[in-house]
Protein backbone atom coordinates (compact mmCIF):
# COMPACT_ATOMS: atom_id res chain seq x y z
CA UNK A 1 0.00 0.00 0.00
CA UNK A 2 1.12 3.57 -0.66
CA UNK A 3 0.32 6.81 1.15
CA UNK A 4 1.91 10.17 0.34
CA UNK A 5 4.33 8.34 -1.96
CA UNK A 6 5.50 5.92 0.76
CA UNK A 7 4.95 2.17 0.84
CA UNK A 8 3.59 0.36 3.90
CA UNK A 9 2.76 -3.24 4.58
CA UNK A 10 -0.77 -4.13 5.71
CA UNK A 11 0.02 -4.01 9.43
CA UNK A 12 1.78 -0.65 9.19
CA UNK A 13 -1.05 0.85 7.16
CA UNK A 14 -3.73 -0.43 9.55
CA UNK A 15 -1.94 1.12 12.53
CA UNK A 16 -1.44 4.29 10.53
CA UNK A 17 -5.24 4.55 10.25
CA UNK A 18 -5.63 3.79 13.96
CA UNK A 19 -3.19 6.56 14.91
CA UNK A 20 -4.89 9.04 12.58
CA UNK A 21 -8.27 8.15 14.13
CA UNK A 22 -6.92 8.55 17.66
CA UNK A 23 -5.31 11.88 16.84
CA UNK A 24 -8.54 13.13 15.33
CA UNK A 25 -10.36 12.14 18.53
CA UNK A 26 -7.84 14.17 20.54
CA UNK A 27 -8.24 17.07 18.16
CA UNK A 28 -11.94 17.19 19.02
CA UNK A 29 -11.00 17.43 22.72
CA UNK A 30 -8.44 20.23 22.34
CA UNK A 31 -9.11 23.13 24.69
CA UNK A 32 -8.87 26.73 23.66
CA UNK A 33 -6.78 27.43 26.76
CA UNK A 34 -6.40 31.01 27.96
CA UNK A 35 -4.26 31.94 30.96
CA UNK A 36 -6.00 33.52 33.95
CA UNK A 37 -4.25 36.78 34.92
CA UNK A 38 -6.02 36.77 38.29
CA UNK A 39 -4.00 33.67 39.27
CA UNK A 40 -0.63 34.85 37.91
CA UNK A 41 2.40 35.27 40.15
CA UNK A 42 3.09 39.06 40.08
CA UNK A 43 6.38 38.76 38.16
CA UNK A 44 4.82 36.78 35.31
CA UNK A 45 4.36 38.49 31.95
CA UNK A 46 1.35 37.44 29.88
CA UNK A 47 0.78 38.10 26.20
CA UNK A 48 -2.28 40.13 25.21
CA UNK A 49 -4.06 37.04 23.93
CA UNK A 50 -3.37 35.07 27.13
CA UNK A 51 -1.50 32.33 25.27
CA UNK A 52 2.08 33.03 26.39
CA UNK A 53 3.72 33.43 29.78
CA UNK A 54 7.28 34.22 30.85
CA UNK A 55 9.01 35.43 34.01
CA UNK A 56 9.96 39.11 34.19
CA UNK A 57 12.29 41.12 36.42
CA UNK A 58 9.72 43.66 37.62
CA UNK A 59 6.77 42.99 39.89
CA UNK A 60 3.54 43.85 38.12
CA UNK A 61 1.05 46.19 39.77
CA UNK A 62 -1.71 43.64 40.25
CA UNK A 63 -4.37 43.40 42.94
CA UNK A 64 -4.00 40.79 45.65
CA UNK A 65 -6.71 38.15 45.67
CA UNK A 66 -7.15 34.61 47.02
CA UNK A 67 -6.71 33.12 43.54
CA UNK A 68 -3.25 34.64 42.96
CA UNK A 69 -0.09 32.52 43.38
CA UNK A 70 2.81 33.64 45.54
CA UNK A 71 4.98 31.11 43.69
CA UNK A 72 5.96 31.13 40.00
CA UNK A 73 2.73 29.63 38.73
CA UNK A 74 -0.45 30.37 36.81
CA UNK A 75 -3.67 28.53 35.95
CA UNK A 76 -5.96 28.59 32.95
CA UNK A 77 -9.25 30.47 33.15
CA UNK A 78 -11.47 27.45 32.63
CA UNK A 79 -11.64 24.42 34.92
CA UNK A 80 -13.30 21.05 34.42
CA UNK A 81 -15.09 18.66 36.75
CA UNK A 82 -16.05 16.00 34.19
CA UNK A 83 -15.23 14.63 30.76
CA UNK A 84 -12.01 14.60 28.76
CA UNK A 85 -9.80 17.44 27.59
CA UNK A 86 -6.45 17.97 25.92
CA UNK A 87 -4.06 20.87 25.39
CA UNK A 88 -0.58 21.46 23.98
CA UNK A 89 2.22 23.79 25.04
CA UNK A 90 5.37 24.79 23.18
CA UNK A 91 8.42 24.43 25.45
CA UNK A 92 11.10 24.77 22.76
CA UNK A 93 14.28 26.52 23.89
CA UNK A 94 13.48 26.34 27.61
CA UNK A 95 15.66 24.84 30.35
CA UNK A 96 12.95 24.75 33.02
CA UNK A 97 9.16 24.44 33.12
CA UNK A 98 6.22 22.86 34.94
CA UNK A 99 3.10 21.61 33.14
CA UNK A 100 0.03 19.66 34.11
CA UNK A 101 -3.23 20.18 35.96
CA UNK A 102 -4.05 21.31 39.48
CA UNK A 103 -7.17 21.13 41.59
CA UNK A 104 -8.99 24.33 42.47
CA UNK A 105 -8.22 24.22 46.19
CA UNK A 106 -4.41 24.04 45.99
CA UNK A 107 -2.45 26.21 48.39
CA UNK A 108 -1.37 29.19 46.29
CA UNK A 109 0.29 31.24 49.02
CA UNK A 110 2.95 28.91 50.44
CA UNK A 111 5.58 26.44 49.29
CA UNK A 112 3.99 23.21 48.12
CA UNK A 113 5.40 19.83 47.27
CA UNK A 114 3.98 19.12 43.83
CA UNK A 115 2.31 15.72 44.04
CA UNK A 116 -1.21 14.32 43.61
CA UNK A 117 -1.75 14.34 47.37
CA UNK A 118 -1.37 18.13 47.26
CA UNK A 119 -3.49 18.59 44.17
CA UNK A 120 -0.85 18.66 41.42
CA UNK A 121 -0.50 16.26 38.50
CA UNK A 122 2.56 17.61 36.73
CA UNK A 123 5.73 16.87 34.79
CA UNK A 124 8.65 19.27 35.18
CA UNK A 125 11.97 20.10 33.54
CA UNK A 126 14.98 21.31 35.52
CA UNK A 127 18.56 22.11 34.47
CA UNK A 128 17.83 21.69 30.74
CA UNK A 129 17.64 17.89 30.75
CA UNK A 130 16.27 16.65 34.10
CA UNK A 131 12.65 15.56 33.70
CA UNK A 132 10.55 14.51 36.69
CA UNK A 133 7.01 13.27 37.08
CA UNK A 134 5.70 14.74 40.33
CA UNK A 135 4.48 11.52 41.86
CA UNK A 136 4.99 10.80 45.55
CA UNK A 137 7.85 9.99 45.58
CA UNK A 138 8.75 11.79 42.35
CA UNK A 139 9.94 9.83 39.34
CA UNK A 140 12.93 10.71 37.16
CA UNK A 141 12.22 10.37 33.43
CA UNK A 142 14.84 9.52 30.81
CA UNK A 143 13.46 10.89 27.54
CA UNK A 144 14.87 9.85 24.17
CA UNK A 145 14.60 13.37 22.76
CA UNK A 146 13.93 16.78 24.27
CA UNK A 147 10.25 17.63 23.69
CA UNK A 148 9.48 20.89 21.92
CA UNK A 149 5.69 20.61 22.26
CA UNK A 150 4.10 18.78 25.20
CA UNK A 151 0.53 17.49 25.04
CA UNK A 152 -1.51 16.98 28.22
CA UNK A 153 -4.56 14.69 28.16
CA UNK A 154 -7.03 14.38 31.05
CA UNK A 155 -9.87 11.88 31.49
CA UNK A 156 -11.67 13.03 34.63
CA UNK A 157 -13.86 9.97 35.17
CA UNK A 158 -11.02 7.51 34.51
CA UNK A 159 -8.64 9.37 36.85
CA UNK A 160 -6.03 9.72 34.10
CA UNK A 161 -3.52 12.48 33.31
CA UNK A 162 -1.11 11.71 30.46
CA UNK A 163 1.77 13.64 28.92
CA UNK A 164 3.08 13.26 25.36
CA UNK A 165 5.87 14.55 23.17
CA UNK A 166 3.68 15.80 20.32
CA UNK A 167 6.39 15.84 17.63
CA UNK A 168 7.35 12.20 18.10
CA UNK A 169 4.00 10.90 19.46
CA UNK A 170 6.03 9.55 22.39
CA UNK A 171 4.33 8.86 25.72
CA UNK A 172 6.17 10.70 28.51
CA UNK A 173 4.26 9.73 31.64
CA UNK A 174 0.77 8.96 32.97
CA UNK A 175 -0.85 9.39 36.37
CA UNK A 176 -3.40 6.59 36.57
CA UNK A 177 -6.09 5.51 39.02
CA UNK A 178 -6.53 9.00 40.44
CA UNK A 179 -9.72 10.10 42.18
CA UNK A 180 -10.76 13.63 41.24
CA UNK A 181 -13.33 15.32 43.45
CA UNK A 182 -13.17 18.98 42.38
CA UNK A 183 -12.39 21.17 39.38
CA UNK A 184 -9.10 20.69 37.59
CA UNK A 185 -7.32 23.57 35.86
CA UNK A 186 -4.44 23.47 33.36
CA UNK A 187 -1.34 24.48 35.34
CA UNK A 188 1.81 26.23 34.10
CA UNK A 189 5.14 27.58 35.34
CA UNK A 190 7.77 29.03 32.97
CA UNK A 191 10.49 28.60 35.63
CA UNK A 192 13.32 30.93 36.54
CA UNK A 193 15.13 32.80 33.77
CA UNK A 194 18.47 31.13 34.56
CA UNK A 195 20.50 34.21 33.58
CA UNK A 196 18.64 34.49 30.30
CA UNK A 197 18.96 30.83 29.32
CA UNK A 198 15.28 30.21 30.14
CA UNK A 199 13.77 33.54 29.10
CA UNK A 200 11.56 32.14 26.34
CA UNK A 201 7.85 31.94 27.14
CA UNK A 202 5.63 28.92 27.42
CA UNK A 203 3.30 29.13 24.42
CA UNK A 204 -0.12 27.48 24.39
CA UNK A 205 -0.84 26.03 20.96
CA UNK A 206 -3.92 27.57 19.33
CA UNK A 207 -6.61 25.00 18.61
CA UNK A 208 -6.28 25.36 14.86
CA UNK A 209 -2.52 24.76 14.95
CA UNK A 210 -2.38 21.90 17.42
CA UNK A 211 0.24 19.35 16.49
CA UNK A 212 -1.92 16.40 17.47
CA UNK A 213 -3.29 16.12 13.92
CA UNK A 214 0.09 16.00 12.21
CA UNK A 215 0.46 12.89 10.08
CA UNK A 216 2.56 10.29 11.93
CA UNK A 217 4.00 8.82 8.71
CA UNK A 218 7.64 9.54 9.69
CA UNK A 219 7.16 7.27 12.70
CA UNK A 220 6.00 4.29 10.69
CA UNK A 221 9.22 2.57 9.81
CA UNK A 222 8.14 -0.75 11.30
CA UNK A 223 5.57 -2.11 13.73
CA UNK A 224 7.58 -0.87 16.72
CA UNK A 225 6.06 2.61 16.37
CA UNK A 226 2.94 1.24 18.06
CA UNK A 227 4.75 1.12 21.37
CA UNK A 228 5.60 4.81 21.39
CA UNK A 229 2.29 5.93 22.84
CA UNK A 230 -0.54 4.89 25.11
CA UNK A 231 -0.49 1.99 27.52
CA UNK A 232 1.96 0.05 25.32
CA UNK A 233 4.79 2.54 25.84
CA UNK A 234 8.13 0.85 26.36
CA UNK A 235 9.53 4.36 27.08
CA UNK A 236 11.47 5.75 30.02
CA UNK A 237 12.39 3.53 32.93
CA UNK A 238 11.47 5.48 36.10
CA UNK A 239 13.96 5.98 38.91
CA UNK A 240 12.24 6.93 42.19
CA UNK A 241 13.24 10.01 44.18
CA UNK A 242 12.40 10.36 47.83
CA UNK A 243 10.85 13.84 47.74
CA UNK A 244 8.79 15.36 44.92
CA UNK A 245 9.84 18.84 43.80
CA UNK A 246 7.76 21.88 44.55
CA UNK A 247 6.95 25.01 42.58
CA UNK A 248 9.56 27.76 42.38
CA UNK A 249 9.05 30.05 45.36
CA UNK A 250 9.92 33.75 45.50
CA UNK A 251 8.62 35.90 48.37
CA UNK A 252 6.36 38.76 47.31
CA UNK A 253 8.43 41.88 46.62
CA UNK A 254 11.56 39.86 45.83
CA UNK A 255 12.88 40.08 42.25
CA UNK A 256 13.61 36.72 40.61
CA UNK A 257 17.29 35.81 40.60
CA UNK A 258 19.52 32.74 40.32
CA UNK A 259 19.80 32.77 44.11
CA UNK A 260 16.28 31.37 44.21
CA UNK A 261 17.09 28.58 41.77
CA UNK A 262 16.49 25.89 44.37
CA UNK A 263 14.02 23.05 44.42
CA UNK A 264 13.39 20.22 46.84
CA UNK A 265 15.21 17.23 45.40
CA UNK A 266 16.95 14.26 46.91
Secondary structure, 3 states (H helix, E strand, C coil): CEECCEECCHHHHHHHHHHHHHHHHHHHHECCCCECHHHCCCCEEECCCCCEEEECCCCCCCCCCCCCCCECCEEEEEEECCCEEEEEEECCCCCCEEEEEEECCCCCCCCCECCHHHCEEEEEEECCCEEEECCCCCEEECCCCCCCEEEEEEECCCCEEEEEECCCCEEEEEECCCCCCCCEEEEEECCCCCCCCCCCCEEECCHHHCHHHCCCHHHCCCHHHHHHCHHHCCCCCCEECCCCCECCECCCCCCCCHHHCCCCCC
